[in-house]
């Protein structure tokens, strides 16, 4: 078991964590999440059934793959979860818009010059 964990950390986690700062500073993650939020908004306005289908698709994935999806796309998947709750519509909208805004601000590229 120790070999599996060490292999996973050395082969997956370390290389990925080395790439993330580059993706953030270059603006790639901003563009990716902007596209995801635009798709979420389009689904919200044009076809709420597509959001339901996306949530069911994620829930139908194997548990490990679900965990990876939650980890990689946390704000969007959390927004899907919020949208699928029975909470009042206004609360769900405020939370989803807040998550969208927060995630886009966090991934907004910043100049490395101080």
N, CA, C and O atoms as CSV, one atom per row, in Angstrom:
chain,resi,resn,atom,element,x,y,z
A,1,UNK,N,N,0.830,-1.190,0.000
A,1,UNK,CA,C,0.000,0.000,0.000
A,1,UNK,C,C,0.875,1.255,0.000
A,1,UNK,O,O,0.559,2.252,-0.650
A,2,UNK,N,N,1.983,1.184,0.745
A,2,UNK,CA,C,2.886,2.330,0.804
A,2,UNK,C,C,3.442,2.662,-0.583
A,2,UNK,O,O,3.621,3.831,-0.927
A,3,UNK,N,N,3.710,1.631,-1.366
A,3,UNK,CA,C,4.212,1.835,-2.733
A,3,UNK,C,C,3.181,2.536,-3.603
A,3,UNK,O,O,3.520,3.416,-4.394
A,4,UNK,N,N,1.937,2.146,-3.457
A,4,UNK,CA,C,0.865,2.737,-4.258
A,4,UNK,C,C,0.726,4.224,-3.930
A,4,UNK,O,O,0.641,5.063,-4.826
A,5,UNK,N,N,0.704,4.535,-2.646
A,5,UNK,CA,C,0.557,5.931,-2.232
A,5,UNK,C,C,1.752,6.754,-2.694
A,5,UNK,O,O,1.586,7.845,-3.239
A,6,UNK,N,N,2.958,6.232,-2.477
A,6,UNK,CA,C,4.167,6.947,-2.895
A,6,UNK,C,C,4.191,7.123,-4.412
A,6,UNK,O,O,4.532,8.197,-4.908
A,7,UNK,N,N,3.835,6.085,-5.139
A,7,UNK,CA,C,3.794,6.171,-6.600
A,7,UNK,C,C,2.784,7.184,-7.087
A,7,UNK,O,O,3.052,7.929,-8.030
A,8,UNK,N,N,1.616,7.220,-6.446
A,8,UNK,CA,C,0.579,8.179,-6.831
A,8,UNK,C,C,1.035,9.611,-6.553
A,8,UNK,O,O,0.874,10.497,-7.391
A,9,UNK,N,N,1.596,9.822,-5.388
A,9,UNK,CA,C,2.058,11.166,-5.039
A,9,UNK,C,C,3.184,11.602,-5.974
A,9,UNK,O,O,3.154,12.711,-6.506
A,10,UNK,N,N,4.171,10.738,-6.175
A,10,UNK,CA,C,5.315,11.091,-7.017
A,10,UNK,C,C,4.941,11.189,-8.497
A,10,UNK,O,O,5.480,12.031,-9.215
A,11,UNK,N,N,4.031,10.343,-8.952
A,11,UNK,CA,C,3.695,10.308,-10.372
A,11,UNK,C,C,2.571,11.230,-10.792
A,11,UNK,O,O,2.495,11.611,-11.960
A,12,UNK,N,N,1.687,11.603,-9.859
A,12,UNK,CA,C,0.524,12.421,-10.226
A,12,UNK,C,C,0.510,13.755,-9.488
A,12,UNK,O,O,0.466,14.812,-10.118
A,13,UNK,N,N,0.545,13.713,-8.177
A,13,UNK,CA,C,0.357,14.922,-7.384
A,13,UNK,C,C,1.486,15.928,-7.591
A,13,UNK,O,O,1.226,17.107,-7.832
A,14,UNK,N,N,2.735,15.477,-7.501
A,14,UNK,CA,C,3.869,16.395,-7.636
A,14,UNK,C,C,3.909,17.059,-9.016
A,14,UNK,O,O,4.057,18.279,-9.087
A,15,UNK,N,N,3.781,16.300,-10.119
A,15,UNK,CA,C,3.783,16.970,-11.428
A,15,UNK,C,C,2.614,17.951,-11.607
A,15,UNK,O,O,2.788,19.023,-12.187
A,16,UNK,N,N,1.437,17.588,-11.113
A,16,UNK,CA,C,0.272,18.467,-11.268
A,16,UNK,C,C,0.462,19.749,-10.473
A,16,UNK,O,O,0.171,20.836,-10.973
A,17,UNK,N,N,0.944,19.637,-9.245
A,17,UNK,CA,C,1.126,20.838,-8.435
A,17,UNK,C,C,2.209,21.738,-8.997
A,17,UNK,O,O,2.220,22.936,-8.715
A,18,UNK,N,N,3.114,21.191,-9.780
A,18,UNK,CA,C,4.120,22.017,-10.437
A,18,UNK,C,C,3.566,22.782,-11.625
A,18,UNK,O,O,4.093,23.836,-11.982
A,19,UNK,N,N,2.524,22.276,-12.236
A,19,UNK,CA,C,1.942,22.901,-13.424
A,19,UNK,C,C,0.908,23.964,-13.061
A,19,UNK,O,O,0.726,24.926,-13.807
A,20,UNK,N,N,0.241,23.805,-11.946
A,20,UNK,CA,C,-0.852,24.710,-11.568
A,20,UNK,C,C,-0.426,26.172,-11.514
A,20,UNK,O,O,-1.138,27.011,-12.063
A,21,UNK,N,N,0.707,26.531,-10.877
A,21,UNK,CA,C,1.085,27.959,-10.874
A,21,UNK,C,C,1.265,28.535,-12.274
A,21,UNK,O,O,0.914,29.689,-12.520
A,22,UNK,N,N,1.804,27.746,-13.182
A,22,UNK,CA,C,1.968,28.209,-14.565
A,22,UNK,C,C,0.619,28.442,-15.218
A,22,UNK,O,O,0.433,29.435,-15.922
A,23,UNK,N,N,-0.329,27.534,-14.993
A,23,UNK,CA,C,-1.663,27.683,-15.569
A,23,UNK,C,C,-2.380,28.904,-15.003
A,23,UNK,O,O,-3.124,29.572,-15.721
A,24,UNK,N,N,-2.164,29.201,-13.729
A,24,UNK,CA,C,-2.803,30.360,-13.111
A,24,UNK,C,C,-2.188,31.645,-13.639
A,24,UNK,O,O,-2.917,32.543,-14.059
A,25,UNK,N,N,-0.860,31.755,-13.628
A,25,UNK,CA,C,-0.226,33.002,-14.047
A,25,UNK,C,C,-0.397,33.279,-15.529
A,25,UNK,O,O,-0.400,34.438,-15.945
A,26,UNK,N,N,-0.538,32.239,-16.329
A,26,UNK,CA,C,-0.718,32.454,-17.764
A,26,UNK,C,C,-2.157,32.787,-18.142
A,26,UNK,O,O,-2.419,33.231,-19.260
A,27,UNK,N,N,-3.078,32.577,-17.225
A,27,UNK,CA,C,-4.480,32.878,-17.504
A,27,UNK,C,C,-5.260,31.711,-18.076
A,27,UNK,O,O,-6.444,31.852,-18.383
A,28,UNK,N,N,-4.619,30.564,-18.224
A,28,UNK,CA,C,-5.299,29.392,-18.794
A,28,UNK,C,C,-6.461,28.953,-17.901
A,28,UNK,O,O,-7.553,28.674,-18.398
A,29,UNK,N,N,-6.234,28.891,-16.598
A,29,UNK,CA,C,-7.315,28.471,-15.696
A,29,UNK,C,C,-8.443,29.485,-15.663
A,29,UNK,O,O,-9.607,29.111,-15.516
A,30,UNK,N,N,-8.118,30.753,-15.797
A,30,UNK,CA,C,-9.166,31.770,-15.872
A,30,UNK,C,C,-10.068,31.513,-17.076
A,30,UNK,O,O,-11.293,31.555,-16.959
A,31,UNK,N,N,-9.464,31.250,-18.223
A,31,UNK,CA,C,-10.236,30.992,-19.447
A,31,UNK,C,C,-11.063,29.716,-19.309
A,31,UNK,O,O,-12.223,29.679,-19.720
A,32,UNK,N,N,-10.468,28.671,-18.730
A,32,UNK,CA,C,-11.187,27.407,-18.547
A,32,UNK,C,C,-12.407,27.612,-17.648
A,32,UNK,O,O,-13.511,27.180,-17.979
A,33,UNK,N,N,-12.197,28.275,-16.506
A,33,UNK,CA,C,-13.322,28.472,-15.593
A,33,UNK,C,C,-14.327,29.479,-16.132
A,33,UNK,O,O,-15.521,29.354,-15.859
A,34,UNK,N,N,-13.876,30.470,-16.886
A,34,UNK,CA,C,-14.815,31.389,-17.529
A,34,UNK,C,C,-15.728,30.623,-18.488
A,34,UNK,O,O,-16.937,30.851,-18.519
A,35,UNK,N,N,-15.142,29.718,-19.266
A,35,UNK,CA,C,-15.936,28.898,-20.191
A,35,UNK,C,C,-16.912,28.003,-19.427
A,35,UNK,O,O,-18.066,27.857,-19.830
A,36,UNK,N,N,-16.451,27.404,-18.328
A,36,UNK,CA,C,-17.346,26.556,-17.525
A,36,UNK,C,C,-18.499,27.366,-16.939
A,36,UNK,O,O,-19.640,26.904,-16.931
A,37,UNK,N,N,-18.210,28.571,-16.448
A,37,UNK,CA,C,-19.277,29.396,-15.876
A,37,UNK,C,C,-20.237,29.908,-16.938
A,37,UNK,O,O,-21.434,30.038,-16.679
A,38,UNK,N,N,-19.728,30.198,-18.127
A,38,UNK,CA,C,-20.617,30.598,-19.228
A,38,UNK,C,C,-21.533,29.437,-19.587
A,38,UNK,O,O,-22.727,29.635,-19.810
A,39,UNK,N,N,-20.984,28.226,-19.645
A,39,UNK,CA,C,-21.799,27.047,-19.932
A,39,UNK,C,C,-22.828,26.818,-18.823
A,39,UNK,O,O,-23.976,26.475,-19.101
A,40,UNK,N,N,-22.417,27.007,-17.573
A,40,UNK,CA,C,-23.342,26.862,-16.446
A,40,UNK,C,C,-24.474,27.879,-16.569
A,40,UNK,O,O,-25.645,27.534,-16.414
A,41,UNK,N,N,-24.120,29.128,-16.846
A,41,UNK,CA,C,-25.135,30.171,-17.005
A,41,UNK,C,C,-26.071,29.895,-18.168
A,41,UNK,O,O,-27.278,30.115,-18.068
A,42,UNK,N,N,-25.508,29.408,-19.279
A,42,UNK,CA,C,-26.346,29.074,-20.432
A,42,UNK,C,C,-27.302,27.945,-20.079
A,42,UNK,O,O,-28.474,27.972,-20.457
A,43,UNK,N,N,-26.798,26.954,-19.354
A,43,UNK,CA,C,-27.664,25.854,-18.924
A,43,UNK,C,C,-28.747,26.340,-17.983
A,43,UNK,O,O,-29.879,25.856,-18.024
A,44,UNK,N,N,-28.404,27.289,-17.143
A,44,UNK,CA,C,-29.365,27.843,-16.194
A,44,UNK,C,C,-30.484,28.596,-16.909
A,44,UNK,O,O,-31.652,28.491,-16.534
A,45,UNK,N,N,-30.124,29.342,-17.925
A,45,UNK,CA,C,-31.105,30.159,-18.642
A,45,UNK,C,C,-31.849,29.357,-19.703
A,45,UNK,O,O,-33.069,29.462,-19.823
A,46,UNK,N,N,-31.117,28.557,-20.471
A,46,UNK,CA,C,-31.706,27.896,-21.630
A,46,UNK,C,C,-32.286,26.517,-21.340
A,46,UNK,O,O,-33.304,26.137,-21.917
A,47,UNK,N,N,-31.643,25.766,-20.449
A,47,UNK,CA,C,-32.081,24.397,-20.218
A,47,UNK,C,C,-31.633,23.909,-18.851
A,47,UNK,O,O,-30.544,23.351,-18.714
A,48,UNK,N,N,-32.457,24.112,-17.851
A,48,UNK,CA,C,-32.089,23.679,-16.511
A,48,UNK,C,C,-31.981,22.158,-16.430
A,48,UNK,O,O,-31.317,21.628,-15.539
A,49,UNK,N,N,-32.617,21.472,-17.338
A,49,UNK,CA,C,-32.498,20.017,-17.389
A,49,UNK,C,C,-31.078,19.574,-17.691
A,49,UNK,O,O,-30.661,18.493,-17.274
A,50,UNK,N,N,-30.320,20.410,-18.423
A,50,UNK,CA,C,-28.929,20.050,-18.714
A,50,UNK,C,C,-28.084,20.109,-17.445
A,50,UNK,O,O,-27.147,19.325,-17.294
A,51,UNK,N,N,-28.399,21.028,-16.532
A,51,UNK,CA,C,-27.697,21.064,-15.247
A,51,UNK,C,C,-28.034,19.827,-14.423
A,51,UNK,O,O,-27.165,19.238,-13.780
A,52,UNK,N,N,-29.301,19.443,-14.450
A,52,UNK,CA,C,-29.710,18.215,-13.761
A,52,UNK,C,C,-28.970,17.010,-14.328
A,52,UNK,O,O,-28.504,16.150,-13.580
A,53,UNK,N,N,-28.866,16.954,-15.649
A,53,UNK,CA,C,-28.177,15.841,-16.298
A,53,UNK,C,C,-26.687,15.839,-15.961
A,53,UNK,O,O,-26.097,14.779,-15.750
A,54,UNK,N,N,-26.084,17.022,-15.911
A,54,UNK,CA,C,-24.660,17.109,-15.560
A,54,UNK,C,C,-24.437,16.627,-14.132
A,54,UNK,O,O,-23.467,15.919,-13.861
A,55,UNK,N,N,-25.323,17.004,-13.223
A,55,UNK,CA,C,-25.200,16.569,-11.829
A,55,UNK,C,C,-25.359,15.047,-11.722
A,55,UNK,O,O,-24.596,14.389,-11.014
A,56,UNK,N,N,-26.333,14.505,-12.413
A,56,UNK,CA,C,-26.537,13.058,-12.392
A,56,UNK,C,C,-25.354,12.317,-13.015
A,56,UNK,O,O,-24.970,11.240,-12.558
A,57,UNK,N,N,-24.782,12.910,-14.065
A,57,UNK,CA,C,-23.616,12.292,-14.697
A,57,UNK,C,C,-22.447,12.237,-13.716
A,57,UNK,O,O,-21.787,11.205,-13.596
A,58,UNK,N,N,-22.189,13.343,-13.014
A,58,UNK,CA,C,-21.106,13.367,-12.028
A,58,UNK,C,C,-21.377,12.363,-10.917
A,58,UNK,O,O,-20.470,11.644,-10.498
A,59,UNK,N,N,-22.603,12.306,-10.443
A,59,UNK,CA,C,-22.950,11.365,-9.369
A,59,UNK,C,C,-22.865,9.916,-9.828
A,59,UNK,O,O,-22.696,9.015,-9.006
A,60,UNK,N,N,-22.980,9.685,-11.127
A,60,UNK,CA,C,-22.901,8.331,-11.656
A,60,UNK,C,C,-21.487,7.835,-11.885
A,60,UNK,O,O,-21.281,6.654,-12.166
A,61,UNK,N,N,-20.509,8.725,-11.767
A,61,UNK,CA,C,-19.118,8.328,-11.957
A,61,UNK,C,C,-18.638,7.492,-10.769
A,61,UNK,O,O,-19.199,7.587,-9.678
A,62,UNK,N,N,-17.610,6.681,-10.976
A,62,UNK,CA,C,-17.026,5.966,-9.833
A,62,UNK,C,C,-16.550,6.964,-8.772
A,62,UNK,O,O,-16.184,8.095,-9.091
A,63,UNK,N,N,-16.559,6.538,-7.529
A,63,UNK,CA,C,-16.277,7.429,-6.407
A,63,UNK,C,C,-14.926,8.144,-6.534
A,63,UNK,O,O,-14.826,9.334,-6.237
A,64,UNK,N,N,-13.916,7.443,-6.962
A,64,UNK,CA,C,-12.591,8.063,-7.117
A,64,UNK,C,C,-12.633,9.143,-8.182
A,64,UNK,O,O,-12.052,10.212,-7.995
A,65,UNK,N,N,-13.305,8.888,-9.290
A,65,UNK,CA,C,-13.403,9.871,-10.371
A,65,UNK,C,C,-14.233,11.071,-9.905
A,65,UNK,O,O,-13.925,12.211,-10.251
A,66,UNK,N,N,-15.282,10.814,-9.124
A,66,UNK,CA,C,-16.055,11.921,-8.550
A,66,UNK,C,C,-15.163,12.799,-7.683
A,66,UNK,O,O,-15.222,14.026,-7.764
A,67,UNK,N,N,-14.351,12.176,-6.865
A,67,UNK,CA,C,-13.457,12.931,-5.982
A,67,UNK,C,C,-12.500,13.797,-6.789
A,67,UNK,O,O,-12.240,14.944,-6.426
A,68,UNK,N,N,-11.978,13.253,-7.876
A,68,UNK,CA,C,-11.075,14.028,-8.739
A,68,UNK,C,C,-11.823,15.182,-9.386
A,68,UNK,O,O,-11.294,16.291,-9.467
A,69,UNK,N,N,-13.045,14.940,-9.849
A,69,UNK,CA,C,-13.849,16.012,-10.449
A,69,UNK,C,C,-14.124,17.115,-9.433
A,69,UNK,O,O,-14.007,18.298,-9.750
A,70,UNK,N,N,-14.491,16.725,-8.208
A,70,UNK,CA,C,-14.715,17.722,-7.156
A,70,UNK,C,C,-13.443,18.505,-6.896
A,70,UNK,O,O,-13.495,19.725,-6.736
A,71,UNK,N,N,-12.316,17.841,-6.851
A,71,UNK,CA,C,-11.056,18.501,-6.556
A,71,UNK,C,C,-10.651,19.468,-7.661
A,71,UNK,O,O,-10.257,20.599,-7.378
A,72,UNK,N,N,-10.743,19.038,-8.906
A,72,UNK,CA,C,-10.291,19.864,-10.020
A,72,UNK,C,C,-11.259,20.999,-10.357
A,72,UNK,O,O,-10.835,22.080,-10.768
A,73,UNK,N,N,-12.535,20.755,-10.186
A,73,UNK,CA,C,-13.539,21.745,-10.592
A,73,UNK,C,C,-14.438,22.133,-9.427
A,73,UNK,O,O,-15.648,22.284,-9.595
A,74,UNK,N,N,-13.852,22.293,-8.255
A,74,UNK,CA,C,-14.611,22.492,-7.026
A,74,UNK,C,C,-15.690,23.575,-7.118
A,74,UNK,O,O,-16.834,23.292,-6.762
A,75,UNK,N,N,-15.399,24.781,-7.569
A,75,UNK,CA,C,-16.463,25.796,-7.561
A,75,UNK,C,C,-17.654,25.430,-8.458
A,75,UNK,O,O,-18.805,25.667,-8.090
A,76,UNK,N,N,-17.381,24.861,-9.615
A,76,UNK,CA,C,-18.461,24.535,-10.551
A,76,UNK,C,C,-19.272,23.343,-10.055
A,76,UNK,O,O,-20.500,23.353,-10.132
A,77,UNK,N,N,-18.598,22.325,-9.550
A,77,UNK,CA,C,-19.314,21.153,-9.035
A,77,UNK,C,C,-20.096,21.527,-7.778
A,77,UNK,O,O,-21.211,21.047,-7.574
A,78,UNK,N,N,-19.517,22.380,-6.936
A,78,UNK,CA,C,-20.250,22.851,-5.759
A,78,UNK,C,C,-21.478,23.642,-6.182
A,78,UNK,O,O,-22.529,23.543,-5.548
A,79,UNK,N,N,-21.354,24.426,-7.248
A,79,UNK,CA,C,-22.505,25.176,-7.752
A,79,UNK,C,C,-23.584,24.224,-8.274
A,79,UNK,O,O,-24.773,24.470,-8.074
A,80,UNK,N,N,-23.182,23.152,-8.933
A,80,UNK,CA,C,-24.159,22.153,-9.377
A,80,UNK,C,C,-24.880,21.542,-8.181
A,80,UNK,O,O,-26.099,21.373,-8.199
A,81,UNK,N,N,-24.114,21.213,-7.143
A,81,UNK,CA,C,-24.716,20.645,-5.934
A,81,UNK,C,C,-25.702,21.640,-5.320
A,81,UNK,O,O,-26.819,21.274,-4.955
A,82,UNK,N,N,-25.280,22.892,-5.210
A,82,UNK,CA,C,-26.169,23.928,-4.652
A,82,UNK,C,C,-27.428,24.040,-5.491
A,82,UNK,O,O,-28.531,24.123,-4.951
A,83,UNK,N,N,-27.272,24.041,-6.804
A,83,UNK,CA,C,-28.425,24.197,-7.680
A,83,UNK,C,C,-29.407,23.041,-7.525
A,83,UNK,O,O,-30.615,23.228,-7.671
A,84,UNK,N,N,-28.904,21.867,-7.236
A,84,UNK,CA,C,-29.756,20.686,-7.110
A,84,UNK,C,C,-30.427,20.563,-5.740
A,84,UNK,O,O,-31.259,19.677,-5.546
A,85,UNK,N,N,-30.085,21.425,-4.798
A,85,UNK,CA,C,-30.736,21.379,-3.489
A,85,UNK,C,C,-32.148,21.947,-3.597
A,85,UNK,O,O,-32.538,22.494,-4.628
A,86,UNK,N,N,-32.894,21.806,-2.520
A,86,UNK,CA,C,-34.260,22.348,-2.502
A,86,UNK,C,C,-34.307,23.694,-1.784
A,86,UNK,O,O,-35.370,24.129,-1.341
A,87,UNK,N,N,-33.167,24.341,-1.673
A,87,UNK,CA,C,-33.110,25.638,-1.025
A,87,UNK,C,C,-33.893,26.664,-1.846
A,87,UNK,O,O,-34.164,26.434,-3.025
A,88,UNK,N,N,-34.257,27.788,-1.238
A,88,UNK,CA,C,-34.988,28.826,-1.990
A,88,UNK,C,C,-34.178,29.300,-3.201
A,88,UNK,O,O,-32.950,29.368,-3.153
A,89,UNK,N,N,-34.878,29.621,-4.271
A,89,UNK,CA,C,-34.250,30.014,-5.533
A,89,UNK,C,C,-33.286,31.189,-5.354
A,89,UNK,O,O,-32.182,31.177,-5.900
A,90,UNK,N,N,-33.698,32.188,-4.601
A,90,UNK,CA,C,-32.853,33.375,-4.419
A,90,UNK,C,C,-31.534,32.992,-3.744
A,90,UNK,O,O,-30.474,33.465,-4.154
A,91,UNK,N,N,-31.586,32.152,-2.728
A,91,UNK,CA,C,-30.378,31.717,-2.037
A,91,UNK,C,C,-29.463,30.940,-2.980
A,91,UNK,O,O,-28.251,31.157,-2.991
A,92,UNK,N,N,-30.043,30.035,-3.772
A,92,UNK,CA,C,-29.233,29.266,-4.717
A,92,UNK,C,C,-28.568,30.177,-5.735
A,92,UNK,O,O,-27.390,30.000,-6.048
A,93,UNK,N,N,-29.313,31.155,-6.261
A,93,UNK,CA,C,-28.743,32.085,-7.239
A,93,UNK,C,C,-27.608,32.903,-6.635
A,93,UNK,O,O,-26.560,33.069,-7.258
A,94,UNK,N,N,-27.814,33.412,-5.426
A,94,UNK,CA,C,-26.773,34.205,-4.767
A,94,UNK,C,C,-25.517,33.363,-4.554
A,94,UNK,O,O,-24.410,33.832,-4.818
A,95,UNK,N,N,-25.670,32.148,-4.088
A,95,UNK,CA,C,-24.515,31.283,-3.842
A,95,UNK,C,C,-23.790,30.910,-5.134
A,95,UNK,O,O,-22.560,30.912,-5.179
A,96,UNK,N,N,-24.539,30.593,-6.174
A,96,UNK,CA,C,-23.919,30.212,-7.451
A,96,UNK,C,C,-23.179,31.403,-8.059
A,96,UNK,O,O,-22.048,31.263,-8.525
A,97,UNK,N,N,-23.818,32.572,-8.053
A,97,UNK,CA,C,-23.159,33.765,-8.605
A,97,UNK,C,C,-21.934,34.127,-7.755
A,97,UNK,O,O,-20.907,34.542,-8.292
A,98,UNK,N,N,-22.040,33.971,-6.454
A,98,UNK,CA,C,-20.902,34.233,-5.586
A,98,UNK,C,C,-19.743,33.293,-5.856
A,98,UNK,O,O,-18.592,33.727,-5.912
A,99,UNK,N,N,-20.032,32.016,-6.024
A,99,UNK,CA,C,-18.980,31.046,-6.361
A,99,UNK,C,C,-18.335,31.366,-7.704
A,99,UNK,O,O,-17.116,31.281,-7.853
A,100,UNK,N,N,-19.154,31.731,-8.670
A,100,UNK,CA,C,-18.629,32.069,-9.996
A,100,UNK,C,C,-17.704,33.278,-9.901
A,100,UNK,O,O,-16.586,33.254,-10.416
A,101,UNK,N,N,-18.168,34.320,-9.251
A,101,UNK,CA,C,-17.350,35.528,-9.118
A,101,UNK,C,C,-16.067,35.271,-8.362
A,101,UNK,O,O,-14.992,35.706,-8.775
A,102,UNK,N,N,-16.185,34.555,-7.239
A,102,UNK,CA,C,-15.007,34.260,-6.428
A,102,UNK,C,C,-13.977,33.451,-7.219
A,102,UNK,O,O,-12.788,33.768,-7.192
A,103,UNK,N,N,-14.427,32.414,-7.918
A,103,UNK,CA,C,-13.470,31.577,-8.638
A,103,UNK,C,C,-12.801,32.343,-9.774
A,103,UNK,O,O,-11.611,32.160,-10.034
A,104,UNK,N,N,-13.563,33.198,-10.450
A,104,UNK,CA,C,-12.953,33.971,-11.537
A,104,UNK,C,C,-11.948,34.994,-11.005
A,104,UNK,O,O,-10.904,35.214,-11.620
A,105,UNK,N,N,-12.251,35.609,-9.884
A,105,UNK,CA,C,-11.298,36.549,-9.288
A,105,UNK,C,C,-10.033,35.812,-8.852
A,105,UNK,O,O,-8.927,36.324,-9.027
A,106,UNK,N,N,-10.187,34.628,-8.293
A,106,UNK,CA,C,-9.029,33.867,-7.830
A,106,UNK,C,C,-8.128,33.452,-8.997
A,106,UNK,O,O,-6.909,33.393,-8.842
A,107,UNK,N,N,-8.712,33.168,-10.152
A,107,UNK,CA,C,-7.916,32.728,-11.299
A,107,UNK,C,C,-7.530,33.865,-12.225
A,107,UNK,O,O,-6.873,33.637,-13.241
A,108,UNK,N,N,-7.924,35.077,-11.897
A,108,UNK,CA,C,-7.565,36.232,-12.720
A,108,UNK,C,C,-6.039,36.369,-12.730
A,108,UNK,O,O,-5.419,36.456,-11.669
A,109,UNK,N,N,-5.428,36.388,-13.925
A,109,UNK,CA,C,-3.960,36.479,-13.974
A,109,UNK,C,C,-3.490,37.806,-13.385
A,109,UNK,O,O,-4.075,38.862,-13.626
A,110,UNK,N,N,-2.427,37.719,-12.615
A,110,UNK,CA,C,-1.824,38.911,-12.016
A,110,UNK,C,C,-0.399,39.047,-12.506
A,110,UNK,O,O,0.267,38.052,-12.790
A,111,UNK,N,N,0.056,40.246,-12.602
A,111,UNK,CA,C,1.428,40.499,-13.008
A,111,UNK,C,C,2.384,40.015,-11.925
A,111,UNK,O,O,2.133,40.230,-10.739
A,112,UNK,N,N,3.458,39.377,-12.310
A,112,UNK,CA,C,4.424,38.891,-11.331
A,112,UNK,C,C,5.362,40.017,-10.875
A,112,UNK,O,O,6.153,39.832,-9.950
A,113,UNK,N,N,5.270,41.176,-11.523
A,113,UNK,CA,C,6.077,42.304,-11.114
A,113,UNK,C,C,5.398,43.027,-9.981
A,113,UNK,O,O,4.189,43.255,-10.023
A,114,UNK,N,N,6.156,43.391,-8.971
A,114,UNK,CA,C,5.584,43.988,-7.781
A,114,UNK,C,C,5.605,45.451,-7.848
A,114,UNK,O,O,5.155,46.118,-6.916
